[in-house]
Amino acid sequence: MSVVLVALLTAIGLVIGCVSANAQPVGTPQDKRVALVVGNAKYKAVSPLVNPANDAPDMAKVLGELGFEVILAQDADLKGFNRAVANFRRAAKSADVMLFFYAGHGVQSGGMNYLLPVDADIIDATSIEGEAVSVDVIKNAFLEANPSGIKIMVLDACRNNPFSDRLKSGNRAIGERGLAPILAPQGSIVAYATQANAVAQDGTERNSPYTAALLNRLREPGLKVSDLFQLVGQDVAAKTNQKQVPELSISSVRGDYYLNLAESDRMAWDRISQAASVDPGELKRFIETYPASRYVRQVQMLLDAMQLIADRAQQEQARKADELAKRADEQARLVAKQEEDRLKALAAAEDARRRDEERQQREREQAVAIQRQREFEAEQKKQAEEAARMAEIARRQKELEEKQALAKAKADKERIEKELLAQRQAEEKRRAEEAKRLAEACARDEGTLKQLAAGGRRTAIDELRATSTCPTIGRAADEAVKTVEAAEARVCDAERRELASFKDLADLRRKTLAFKCLPLKGEADARIAALESEENRRAEICAGEAQKVAAFKGGGSAVRDDLASLRKALTCEGARKDADLAIRSIDLLVRTAQVELKRLSCYAGPASGSLDEATRAAVSRYLTGRHSILSEANLTDEFVNEMKAQALAVCPADKGTDVARPGADPSVKTVSRPAPDVEDDEESAPSKPARPKAPAQIVRPAPQAVAPKAPVVEAPKPAPAPPAATGARKIPTITGI
C-alpha cells in the first residue's frame, strides 16, 4: 500500500514540476495600446455589405476591454477615412502596440491595395487613387511609430471587387478578386481574412467568419500574439471547410507578447501547483473554467490520484478499526470476568461507603439550605431598602416636573398675548395700506386707460379691465372702448377710400399689410385674388410661348424661317426675347459653318451668317468631298463640329495642296474658331455668345475612311413641356459656337 502511495505522490510532483517549468511572461499591463477600427457597410455607388456594420463596433468593444485606446470610424467617406487615419498616426507614434482593423470593400490595382470609403465611385483605374485609401498609408504609419512596438494590420476586406464590370483599363486593370500580397514591415503582423488574390466570405451570421474567429481568440487569455493569429486562421479554415484560408505575414515580432492579460489556464494551473497545499475544489473549478485547456488531462490525473489516495487512506483506517474492535472484544471478555469478581468484592465496601456518603450528603444539604435561607432574607431586606430609595427619588422628580410645567404655562400665556396684540396691530396696518394701494391703483389704471384709448388699443383695454384691482375700473373702461370704436370707424372709412384707388398688385399687397381696419382686410384679399388670377393667366400664356420657342432648340438652320414666323405671332416679351436669341444663335452657327467651309477650301464668300445659295453650294461640295450620299445638310452643332474635326482640306484646292497645320499631331486636332466677319448689332443682341480668345486643342481620334452619317433634315419635334414659369426664359447658347 505504501509503495502505491509513494508512486502516486511522485507522479503528482512530476506533473506539477513540468507544468511550472513551462511558465512564460504574459505582457505588460502598462503598455500604451492604440487601435483604429474602420467598418464600411453602407456603400452608395455599389451594393451595401452586412457584416461590417457589426464587425467594427464588436471589435472596438473587445479591444477597449483589452486596454486599447480605440478610434472607431463607421461608414466613413473619403474625408472621414483620412481624418481617422491622421488621428491614428498621431496617437500611435509613442504606442507600444498599434492595431489597424478594416472591414469593408477593398481592391488591388497595379499590385497595390486600396480600401474603399462609402462614397467611392470609381469610373476607371486612373480615378482609384483619388477615390480610395491606399494600404501604404497604414504601412507608413507603422514605420513612423515606436520602432520597438508591435504593429498589427487586420484586413477583412478580401471580397469581390464591386467595380470589376467597369474597371479594366490597359495594363493597369483593377483586380477582380481579393487583395495583393503585403510584405509585413519590421516588427509587424499583417493578417488577411483569406489568401492573397482570393475572395473572403461575408457570412450569414452577425460577424464575418474571420472577424468572429478573431473576436473569440482575443477574449481567450494567455495566447501569444503570434499564436493568436495562427489559431484564428485554423478556426476560419475549419469553419468554412477550407473554402477560406486566412493568410498571415509576421516580421520580427516578440514571441512572448500577450494581448489578453487576464489569467489563462496556464497561469491558473501555475498558481494552483505552486500553492503550499493542493485543494481538490480548485482542481474541479479549473476543469469547469477551462474545459478546452491542454492542462485538463494533467489536472484530472492529479485529481484522480488525490481521490485514490483518499480512498486508500479511508480503507486503511477501516481495516485498522476492525482489528482494534476484535482485540477490544477479547480483552473485554477477560476484563469482564475479572471485573465481575472485583465488583462482588467491592460491593459490600461500596454499600457501606454509599451509606456513609448519603449521611454526609444529607448533612451538607441541610447546611446549604440554612445558608440559602439566610442569604434570601438578606436579599429581601436589601430590595426593600432600594425600593424605598427609588420611591423618594420619583417623588422629588415629580415635584420638579410640576414646578417646570407651571413656569412653562405662564410663559406660554404671556407669549400668546403678545402675539395676538402684534397680529391686531399688523391687521390694522395692512388694511390702511390696502386702502392706499387701491386708491393709487385706480389713479394709475385710469391714466393708463386714457393712453390706451388714445392709441386705439382695444385688446389692451380689455386685458386691463380683467387684471385691474381697482373696483371702479369698469366704467372708465367702457368710456375708453367707446372712444376706440369711434377712432376705428374713422380709420376704416379712410382706408376703404384708399383701397378703391389701387390698381397695381404689388402696391396693393404692400399697402394691405399696413391696413389697421380688420374688416377691410377681407375686401383687400378678394381684390388681391382677382389681380393674382389675371397675372397667373398671363404667366401661363408666356410659359406656353416659351415652350414653343424651346421646341426649336437644336433644330439648326432648317428651323430659322419657322422660328422667325413664330416670333411675329408672340405676345409675351420674354418669349420674343428668347426667339430673338435663338435666331441670332442660328445665324452665328451659319457664320461659323461658313468660316469652317472656307478653311476647308469649300467656300470663298464672306461669313455673313446668311444661308444663301453660295453657302448651300459649299455644303454640297463638302459632302461630296466627304463622299456622303447627301447633297445638302441641315447646319446643326453636330454638323459644324464634324467640320471642325477635319484637319485637312476637304474640297479640292487650286494648287492641289492640303491645308494641314504644320507640326500638327494627326491624333490631336487644333480647331480654330475665328470671330465672324460680320459684327453683331449690339442694340439688337442683348446677350451675345462670347468669342473664343485662342484655338482650343481637343484630343480626337484620327479621321476614318468611312464617310460620316449626315444629319437627316426634318422638322424639329416639340420638346417636352417645361414647368410653367413667369417672365422671360433665357435660351442656352448652342454648343459648338
Secondary structure, 3 states (H helix, E strand, C coil): CHHHHHHHHHHHHHHHHHHHHCCCCCCCCCCCEEEEEEECCCCCCCCCCCCHHHHHHHHHHHHHHCCEEEEEEECCCHHHHHHHHHHHHHHCCCCCEEEEEEECCEEEECCEEEECCCCCCCCCHHHHHHHCEEHHHHHHHHHHCCCCCEEEEEEECCCECCCCCCCCCCCCCECCECCCCCCCCCCEEEEECCCCCCCCCCCCCCCCHHHHHHHHHHHCCCCEHHHHHHHHHHHHHHHCCCCCCCEEEEECCCCCCECCCCCCHHHHHHHHHCCCCCCHHHHHHHHHHCCCCCCHHHHHHHHHHHHHHHHHHHHHHHHHHHHHHHHHHHHHHHHHHHHHHHHHHHHHHHHHHHHHHHHHHHHHHHHHHHHHHHHHHHHHHHHHHHHHHHHHHHHHHHHHHHHHHHHHHHHHHHHHHHHHHHHHHHHHHHHHHHHHHHHHHHHHHHHHHHHHHHHCCHHHHHHHHHHCCCCCHHHHHHHHHHHHHHHHHHHHHHHHHHHHCCCCHHHHHHHHHCCCCHHHHHHHHHHHHHHHHHHHHHHHHHHHHHHHHHCCCCCHHHHHHHHHHHHHHCCCHHHHHHHHHHHHHHHHHHHHHHHHHHHCCCCCCCCCCCCCHHHHHHHHHHHHHCCCCCCCCCCCHHHHHHHHCCCCCCCCCCCCCCCCCCCCCCCEEEECCCCCCCCCCCCCCCCCCCCCCCCEEEECCCCCCCCCCCCCCCCCCCCCCCCCCCCCCCCCCCCCC
